[in-house]
């Protein structure tokens, strides 16, 4: 069977489980695809073929013994370089962490292995995972396979680039302010930021994270089909006691009427005409699938949520972060920190307390909103995917980038799930829609996402376009 790398994760797992294809064959196909296209993309920055084949052989051995190989039986997947994978460096895109070698898998990596996945390689991210662009001084520049002049997104830019180009069937990413959803949007695939607490995570190789990332950063999947997002979520979300924030919430919640809100300019977001058209089209797709869609003028607060989220993310420990960025010397990380200084400092004890109080209030407003609507559709970004490295061009461009990303930055403050669904292309530039629901209602995001996906998506996987 040719081109196994083109298959969905679900279809490939079915073939492997039924012994029509071996996990070793799938791994060899994944490695061949990586060798063929990664030199043009630099999406995967570390992989060990002998280890990949050893993992695949273990899956084949389990199947031969009549054991259950797991939900992702033999499926090649990629893992972002900012999470621990035993025996590999957890660089987070940093020269200063090149010697941080993990002695154990992060819970999300362990869960992928338990589900039978084969870890194909580690994907690139910007230094400190700070930006919506993916380059650093240790691993270099990652390219968007649809158009090398566009950002692949960030911070999980390697993940988005890899899965769009057929390097792995599922990509792991992390998201504190759009870092799963934006690479999916920019590369023309789908990406789910789960509810905070849904997927366990912990890097034993690094110091404990401050409270801001603890309550808003998550791991999640990027994939070429919504069904692959669904099965990878189930695999990643298994219990692991190392994450005290993990919650044993069911993956399927109670049924709700298929009622969606649609907002083109949430909290005054300046939305490009092409993006408005894509969000409106997603609403029409839902209507054709039997949903009731109500256009609303505004959502519960996003702008205030985004302001507080930026403070919790960047303001907490700002001076130490700036000192580390100066030691690293990464221009993108320094631009991010220096460009946000006025927004996030000072962040003293009183500001911290107010941030956590406002988090409770705004989360309550959003949860009451989702008593009326199963989901809300908004832009992922106010603009089509940016020209690569736009944020480093000048102050006006830096502000333009941050202003456009409002929906991505806001949602993590309330710990809500958000799904980026790719719906088409404007020229070479992908476009899509952001589907948000209440906490632990990823099932509603996916239900709406499948209806939207049925209306058409960009072709994938693709060969890189120069």
C-alpha positions as CSV (number, residue, x, y, z in Angstrom):
1,X,0.0,0.0,0.0
2,X,1.5,3.3,-1.1
3,X,1.5,6.7,0.6
4,X,0.4,5.6,4.1
5,X,1.4,9.0,5.3
6,X,-1.6,10.5,3.4
7,X,-4.2,8.6,5.5
8,X,-6.1,10.0,8.4
9,X,-5.0,8.8,11.8
10,X,-8.3,7.0,12.3
11,X,-8.0,5.1,9.0
12,X,-4.4,4.2,9.6
13,X,-5.0,2.9,13.1
14,X,-7.9,0.7,11.8
15,X,-5.6,-0.8,9.1
16,X,-2.9,-1.5,11.7
17,X,-5.2,-2.9,14.2
18,X,-6.7,-5.3,11.6
19,X,-3.1,-6.3,10.5
20,X,-3.7,-5.1,6.9
21,X,-0.7,-2.8,7.5
22,X,2.0,-3.0,10.1
23,X,3.0,-0.2,12.5
24,X,6.6,-0.7,11.1
25,X,5.3,0.0,7.5
26,X,3.5,3.1,8.7
27,X,6.7,4.3,10.6
28,X,8.9,3.7,7.5
29,X,6.4,5.7,5.4
30,X,6.4,8.5,8.0
31,X,10.2,8.6,8.1
32,X,10.4,8.7,4.3
33,X,7.9,11.6,4.1
34,X,9.9,13.4,6.8
35,X,13.1,12.9,4.8
36,X,11.4,14.1,1.6
37,X,9.9,17.3,2.7
38,X,11.3,18.4,6.1
39,X,14.5,19.9,4.6
40,X,12.3,22.5,2.9
41,X,10.3,23.2,6.1
42,X,12.4,22.6,9.2
43,X,9.2,21.6,10.9
44,X,10.8,18.6,12.8
45,X,14.1,19.6,14.4
46,X,15.0,16.3,16.2
47,X,14.2,12.7,15.3
48,X,15.9,9.3,15.7
49,X,14.8,6.8,13.0
50,X,16.1,3.8,15.0
51,X,13.9,4.8,18.0
52,X,10.9,5.4,15.7
53,X,11.2,1.8,14.3
54,X,11.7,0.4,17.8
55,X,8.5,2.0,18.9
56,X,6.6,0.7,15.9
57,X,8.0,-2.8,16.4
58,X,6.6,-2.8,20.0
59,X,3.2,-2.0,18.6
60,X,3.4,-4.8,16.1
61,X,4.5,-7.1,18.9
62,X,1.5,-6.2,21.0
63,X,-0.9,-6.9,18.1
64,X,0.8,-10.2,17.4
65,X,0.3,-11.2,21.1
66,X,-3.4,-10.4,20.8
67,X,-3.1,-7.3,23.0
68,X,-5.1,-4.1,22.5
69,X,-2.6,-1.7,20.8
70,X,-4.6,1.4,21.8
71,X,-6.7,4.1,20.2
72,X,-3.8,5.4,18.0
73,X,-2.4,2.0,17.2
74,X,0.9,2.6,15.4
75,X,0.0,6.1,14.2
76,X,3.1,8.3,13.7
77,X,2.7,11.6,15.6
78,X,4.9,14.6,16.4
79,X,5.6,16.3,19.7
80,X,6.5,19.9,20.3
81,X,10.0,20.5,21.5
82,X,8.8,22.4,24.7
83,X,7.6,19.2,26.4
84,X,9.6,16.4,28.0
85,X,10.3,13.3,25.9
86,X,12.6,10.9,27.6
87,X,16.1,11.1,26.3
88,X,15.6,14.3,24.3
89,X,16.3,17.9,25.0
90,X,13.4,20.1,26.1
91,X,14.8,23.2,24.4
92,X,11.6,25.3,24.0
93,X,13.6,26.9,21.2
94,X,16.5,28.0,23.4
95,X,20.2,27.6,23.2
96,X,20.3,27.9,27.0
97,X,18.2,24.8,27.3
98,X,20.1,22.5,24.9
99,X,21.4,20.4,27.8
100,X,18.0,20.0,29.5
101,X,17.6,16.3,28.7
102,X,14.3,14.8,29.9
103,X,14.5,11.7,32.1
104,X,10.8,10.9,31.8
105,X,8.0,11.7,29.4
106,X,5.6,14.6,30.0
107,X,2.2,13.1,30.8
108,X,0.8,14.1,27.4
109,X,3.7,12.2,25.7
110,X,3.2,9.2,28.0
111,X,-0.5,9.2,27.1
112,X,0.2,9.2,23.4
113,X,2.5,6.2,23.9
114,X,-0.1,4.4,26.0
115,X,-2.6,4.9,23.2
116,X,-0.2,3.2,20.8
117,X,1.1,6.3,19.0
118,X,4.6,6.2,17.5
119,X,6.6,9.5,18.3
120,X,8.0,10.4,14.9
121,X,9.9,13.6,15.8
122,X,10.0,16.8,17.7
123,X,8.7,20.0,16.2
124,X,10.0,23.5,16.3
125,X,8.8,26.5,18.2
126,X,9.9,30.1,18.7
127,X,12.3,30.9,21.6
128,X,10.3,30.6,24.9
129,X,7.2,29.8,22.7
130,X,6.5,33.5,22.8
131,X,5.4,34.3,19.2
132,X,2.9,33.6,16.4
133,X,6.0,33.0,14.1
134,X,8.5,30.1,14.4
135,X,12.2,30.8,14.4
136,X,15.0,30.6,17.0
137,X,18.7,30.7,17.3
138,X,19.1,26.9,18.0
139,X,16.9,25.2,15.5
140,X,16.3,27.9,12.9
141,X,13.4,29.0,10.8
142,X,10.2,26.9,10.1
143,X,8.3,27.4,6.9
144,X,4.6,27.3,6.0
145,X,4.1,24.5,3.4
146,X,1.3,26.4,1.7
147,X,3.4,29.5,1.1
148,X,6.9,30.1,2.4
149,X,6.3,33.8,2.6
150,X,3.6,33.4,5.2
151,X,4.1,32.5,8.9
152,X,3.5,28.9,9.8
153,X,2.1,30.3,13.0
154,X,3.4,29.9,16.5
155,X,4.3,28.9,18.9
156,X,3.4,25.4,17.6
157,X,4.5,26.4,14.1
158,X,6.5,23.2,13.6
159,X,3.5,21.2,14.5
160,X,1.2,23.0,12.0
161,X,3.8,22.8,9.2
162,X,4.5,19.1,9.8
163,X,0.9,17.9,9.9
164,X,-0.1,20.0,6.9
165,X,2.8,18.5,4.9
166,X,2.1,14.9,5.9
167,X,4.9,14.5,8.5
168,X,2.9,12.6,11.1
169,X,-0.9,12.2,11.2
170,X,-1.4,14.1,14.4
171,X,0.8,16.9,15.9
172,X,1.0,17.8,19.6
173,X,1.0,21.5,20.4
174,X,0.7,23.8,23.4
175,X,-1.5,26.9,23.7
176,X,-1.4,29.8,26.1
177,X,-2.5,32.6,23.7
178,X,-3.3,30.9,20.4
179,X,-0.3,28.6,20.0
180,X,-2.3,25.6,18.7
181,X,-5.1,27.5,17.0
182,X,-3.0,30.0,15.1
183,X,-0.6,27.4,13.5
184,X,-3.6,25.4,12.5
185,X,-5.2,28.5,10.9
186,X,-2.0,29.6,9.2
187,X,-1.2,26.1,7.8
188,X,-4.8,25.2,6.8
189,X,-5.4,22.3,9.2
190,X,-7.5,22.0,12.4
191,X,-6.3,22.6,16.0
192,X,-7.9,22.3,19.4
193,X,-7.1,24.2,22.5
194,X,-8.8,22.0,25.2
195,X,-10.2,23.2,28.4
196,X,-7.6,23.9,31.1
197,X,-7.3,20.7,33.1
198,X,-8.5,18.4,30.3
199,X,-5.0,17.1,29.2
200,X,-2.4,16.5,31.9
201,X,1.0,18.0,31.5
202,X,4.2,18.5,33.5
203,X,7.9,19.0,32.6
204,X,10.0,17.3,35.3
205,X,13.1,18.6,33.5
206,X,12.3,22.2,34.2
207,X,11.3,24.3,37.2
208,X,7.6,24.5,38.2
209,X,5.7,27.0,36.2
210,X,4.2,30.3,37.7
211,X,0.5,30.3,38.4
212,X,-0.4,32.1,35.1
213,X,0.8,29.3,32.8
214,X,-0.5,26.7,35.3
215,X,-4.1,28.0,34.9
216,X,-4.0,28.9,31.2
217,X,-1.4,26.9,29.2
218,X,-2.6,23.6,27.7
219,X,-1.5,20.8,25.4
220,X,-3.7,19.7,22.5
221,X,-3.8,18.2,19.0
222,X,-3.5,19.6,15.5
223,X,-4.7,17.3,12.7
224,X,-6.1,17.2,9.1
225,X,-9.6,16.0,10.1
226,X,-11.9,16.8,13.0
227,X,-12.3,13.1,13.7
228,X,-8.5,12.8,14.2
229,X,-8.7,15.8,16.6
230,X,-11.4,13.9,18.5
231,X,-9.5,10.6,18.9
232,X,-6.2,12.4,19.7
233,X,-8.0,14.4,22.4
234,X,-9.3,11.1,23.9
235,X,-5.8,9.7,23.9
236,X,-4.1,12.7,25.3
237,X,-6.7,13.3,28.1
238,X,-6.0,10.1,30.1
239,X,-5.4,10.5,33.8
240,X,-1.9,11.3,35.1
241,X,-1.5,12.2,38.8
242,X,1.6,14.4,38.1
243,X,-0.7,17.2,37.0
244,X,-2.7,18.5,40.0
245,X,-4.9,20.6,37.6
246,X,-6.1,17.5,35.6
247,X,-9.9,17.0,35.9
248,X,-11.7,13.7,35.3
249,X,-14.4,15.3,33.2
250,X,-16.3,13.2,30.7
251,X,-15.4,13.7,27.0
252,X,-19.1,13.8,26.1
253,X,-21.4,16.2,28.0
254,X,-25.2,16.4,28.2
255,X,-27.0,17.1,24.9
256,X,-27.7,20.7,24.1
257,X,-29.8,22.3,21.3
258,X,-27.8,23.0,18.2
259,X,-27.8,26.7,18.7
260,X,-24.7,28.8,17.7
261,X,-23.9,32.4,18.1
262,X,-21.8,34.2,15.4
263,X,-19.8,37.3,16.0
264,X,-17.7,39.0,13.3
265,X,-16.2,41.8,15.4
266,X,-15.9,40.5,19.0
267,X,-15.2,43.4,21.4
268,X,-14.4,45.7,18.5
269,X,-11.9,43.4,16.7
270,X,-11.0,44.9,13.3
271,X,-11.8,42.0,11.0
272,X,-10.7,41.8,7.4
273,X,-13.4,41.2,4.8
274,X,-12.0,37.8,3.8
275,X,-12.1,36.7,7.4
276,X,-15.6,38.0,7.9
277,X,-16.7,36.0,4.8
278,X,-15.1,32.8,6.1
279,X,-16.9,33.1,9.5
280,X,-20.2,33.9,7.8
281,X,-19.7,31.0,5.5
282,X,-19.1,28.7,8.5
283,X,-22.4,29.9,10.0
284,X,-24.2,29.0,6.7
285,X,-22.6,25.5,6.8
286,X,-24.0,25.0,10.4
287,X,-27.4,26.1,9.2
288,X,-27.3,23.6,6.4
289,X,-26.5,20.9,9.0
290,X,-29.6,21.8,11.0
291,X,-28.1,24.3,13.5
292,X,-29.8,27.5,14.5
293,X,-27.3,30.4,14.0
294,X,-27.8,33.8,15.6
295,X,-25.6,36.7,14.6
296,X,-24.8,38.7,17.7
297,X,-23.2,42.2,17.9
298,X,-20.8,41.2,20.7
299,X,-19.6,38.4,22.9
300,X,-18.9,38.5,26.6
301,X,-15.7,40.5,27.3
302,X,-12.7,39.5,25.2
303,X,-10.6,42.6,25.3
304,X,-10.4,42.8,29.1
305,X,-9.7,39.1,29.2
306,X,-6.9,39.4,26.7
307,X,-5.3,42.2,28.7
308,X,-5.3,40.2,31.9
309,X,-4.1,37.1,30.1
310,X,-1.2,39.0,28.7
311,X,-0.3,40.1,32.2
312,X,-0.5,36.6,33.6
313,X,1.5,35.2,30.7
314,X,4.2,37.8,30.3
315,X,3.9,40.2,33.3
316,X,4.4,37.5,36.0
317,X,8.1,37.3,36.5
318,X,8.7,39.8,33.7
319,X,12.2,41.0,34.7
320,X,13.5,37.4,35.1
321,X,12.0,36.5,31.7
322,X,13.7,39.6,30.1
323,X,17.0,38.7,31.7
324,X,16.7,35.2,30.2
325,X,15.8,36.5,26.8
326,X,18.8,38.9,26.9
327,X,21.1,35.9,27.7
328,X,19.5,34.0,24.8
329,X,19.8,37.0,22.5
330,X,16.8,36.0,20.5
331,X,15.4,39.1,18.7
332,X,11.9,37.8,18.4
333,X,11.6,37.0,22.1
334,X,13.1,40.4,23.0
335,X,10.7,42.2,20.7
336,X,7.8,40.4,22.4
337,X,8.9,41.3,25.9
338,X,10.0,44.8,25.2
339,X,7.0,45.5,23.1
340,X,4.6,44.5,25.9
341,X,6.5,46.1,28.8
342,X,4.1,49.0,29.2
343,X,1.1,46.6,29.1
344,X,2.3,44.2,31.7
345,X,4.4,46.1,34.2
346,X,4.2,46.8,37.0
347,X,2.4,43.5,38.0
348,X,2.4,43.7,41.7
349,X,0.5,41.7,44.4
350,X,-2.6,44.0,44.1
351,X,-2.7,43.6,40.3
352,X,-2.2,39.8,40.7
353,X,-5.1,39.6,43.1
354,X,-7.3,41.7,40.8
355,X,-6.4,39.5,37.8
356,X,-7.6,36.4,39.6
357,X,-10.8,38.1,40.8
358,X,-11.6,39.3,37.3
359,X,-10.9,35.8,36.0
360,X,-13.7,34.5,38.2
361,X,-16.1,37.2,37.1
362,X,-15.4,36.9,33.4
363,X,-15.5,33.1,33.4
364,X,-18.9,33.3,35.1
365,X,-20.2,35.7,32.3
366,X,-18.9,33.3,29.6
367,X,-20.4,30.2,31.2
368,X,-23.8,31.9,31.5
369,X,-23.5,32.8,27.8
370,X,-23.0,29.2,27.0
371,X,-26.2,28.3,28.8
372,X,-27.9,29.9,25.8
373,X,-25.6,28.9,23.0
374,X,-23.8,25.6,22.5
375,X,-20.9,27.3,20.7
376,X,-19.9,30.7,19.4
377,X,-18.2,31.3,16.1
378,X,-15.6,34.1,15.8
379,X,-12.6,34.9,13.7
380,X,-9.4,33.0,14.7
381,X,-7.5,36.2,13.9
382,X,-8.7,39.5,12.5
383,X,-6.5,39.0,9.5
384,X,-5.4,36.3,7.0
385,X,-2.1,34.6,8.0
386,X,0.6,37.3,8.4
387,X,3.7,37.7,6.3
388,X,6.4,35.8,8.1
389,X,8.1,37.8,10.9
390,X,5.8,40.7,10.5
391,X,6.0,41.4,14.3
392,X,9.7,42.3,14.0
393,X,9.2,44.8,11.1
394,X,8.4,47.9,13.2
395,X,6.3,49.1,16.1
396,X,3.2,49.5,14.0
397,X,3.4,46.0,12.7
398,X,4.0,44.6,16.2
399,X,0.8,46.3,17.4
400,X,-1.1,45.1,14.3
401,X,-0.2,41.5,15.0
402,X,-1.2,41.7,18.7
403,X,-4.4,43.5,17.9
404,X,-5.5,40.9,15.4
405,X,-5.0,38.0,17.8
406,X,-7.5,39.2,20.3
407,X,-9.8,36.0,20.2
408,X,-6.8,33.7,20.7
409,X,-5.4,35.6,23.7
410,X,-8.7,36.1,25.4
411,X,-10.1,32.6,25.6
412,X,-7.3,31.0,27.7
413,X,-8.0,33.5,30.5
414,X,-11.3,31.8,31.2
415,X,-9.9,28.3,30.6
416,X,-12.3,27.7,27.7
417,X,-11.9,25.3,24.8
418,X,-11.4,26.7,21.3
419,X,-11.2,24.9,18.0
420,X,-9.7,26.4,14.8
421,X,-11.4,24.9,11.8
422,X,-9.8,25.5,8.4
423,X,-12.4,26.2,5.8
424,X,-10.7,27.3,2.6
425,X,-8.0,29.4,0.9
426,X,-7.8,33.0,-0.2
427,X,-5.2,32.7,-2.9
428,X,-2.5,30.6,-1.1
429,X,-3.5,31.9,2.3
430,X,-5.6,29.6,4.5
431,X,-8.7,31.0,6.3
432,X,-11.0,29.5,8.9
433,X,-13.2,30.0,11.9
434,X,-12.8,29.8,15.7
435,X,-15.4,27.6,17.5
436,X,-15.6,28.2,21.3
437,X,-17.7,26.5,23.9
438,X,-18.1,26.2,27.6
439,X,-15.5,24.5,29.9
440,X,-15.1,20.8,29.2
441,X,-17.4,21.0,26.2
442,X,-14.9,20.1,23.5
443,X,-17.5,17.7,22.3
444,X,-19.7,20.7,21.2
445,X,-16.8,22.4,19.5
446,X,-16.1,19.1,17.6
447,X,-19.8,18.6,16.8
448,X,-19.9,22.0,15.2
449,X,-16.5,21.6,13.7
450,X,-17.5,18.4,11.8
451,X,-20.5,20.2,10.3
452,X,-18.3,23.1,9.2
453,X,-15.6,20.7,7.9
454,X,-18.3,18.9,5.8
455,X,-18.6,22.1,3.7
456,X,-15.1,21.8,2.4
457,X,-11.5,22.3,3.6
458,X,-8.2,23.0,1.9
459,X,-6.5,19.9,0.5
460,X,-4.1,18.2,2.8
461,X,-1.5,16.8,3.2
462,X,0.3,18.9,0.6
463,X,3.8,19.1,-0.9
464,X,5.6,22.3,0.3
465,X,5.0,25.3,-2.0
466,X,8.0,27.6,-2.5
